[in-house]
């Protein structure tokens, strides 16, 4: 079975930054969705910051996740249920290695299904030679087809900086 990726839409953050990145009017003609993004934020200091995802503008507590983090010396995991966002990646802070962006991929199968949705994430964040990995599995408790996706920072009100990018792909299994 051949799998094809089709670019649905892309966003490159312009001068002045953005509070979030949104994809709306997502076509219902694909099997799955893949969201690839590279983000940096204007938060002073070093470290990574969680990137959240909301579907269909829904900020209710319908998002559940299991995540695993690994930095240069520590591995730890966590579980969160009934959250207002799914955790789908990391963003690099202003104090991290210059001109680097944390890169993430979120895979969302069966996004048009009338069942709850599950998705998986993998991310890498590099800061002055120390890499951090982030893996997550998300459950989105909605039976509605996904028609819009919003990426935003969780727990902080800073800006996604210029040159951050996000690409939304539709996947067709032929």
C-alpha positions, 0 to 999 in steps of 0.5 A, a space after each residue: 500500500 503506497 502512502 502519499 503526503 500532500 501539503 495542505 498548508 504551511 505557516 512561517 511566522 513573520 516579524 513581530 511573532 505570533 501568539 499561536 499558529 492555526 490551520 483552519 478548513 482542513 479538508 476531510 479527504 485524507 486518511 491521516 494528518 501529519 503536523 511538522 513544526 519548528 518553534 522558538 519563543 521569546 522567553 528569556 533564559 534557556 530551556 524548552 517550553 511545552 507546545 500545546 494543540 487544540 482541535 476545532 477551537 475546543 479548550 475543554 478538558 478533552 486532552 489526555 497524554 502520556 509523555 517521556 522526556 530525556 535530556 543529557 542526564 535525566 529521563 522522566 515521564 508523566 501522565 496528564 488527563 483532562 487538560 485543555 490542550 494536548 502536549 505535542 512538542 517543545 519550543 526553544 527559548 531565547 537563551 538557547 543556542 542561537 538560531 536553533 528551533 525545536 523540531 516536532 512531528 505530530 501524527 494524527 490518524 483517522 482524523 475524520 473518524 466518529 471515534 475519539 482520536 489518538 496521536 503521537 509526537 516526537 521532538 528534539 530540542 538542542 541547547 549548546 550541545 545538550 539535546 532533549 528528546 520528547 515523546 508523547 501519546 495523546 488521546 483527544 476525547 472528541 467524536 467530531 471530525 478534525 477541521 481546525 488545529 491550533 498550536 500554542 504555548 502552554 502555561 505561558 503567554 509569550 510569543 512564537 518568534 519570526 522564522 518559526 514554521 509549521 506544515 500540515 500534511 494530509 496522508 492518503 493510503 492508496 
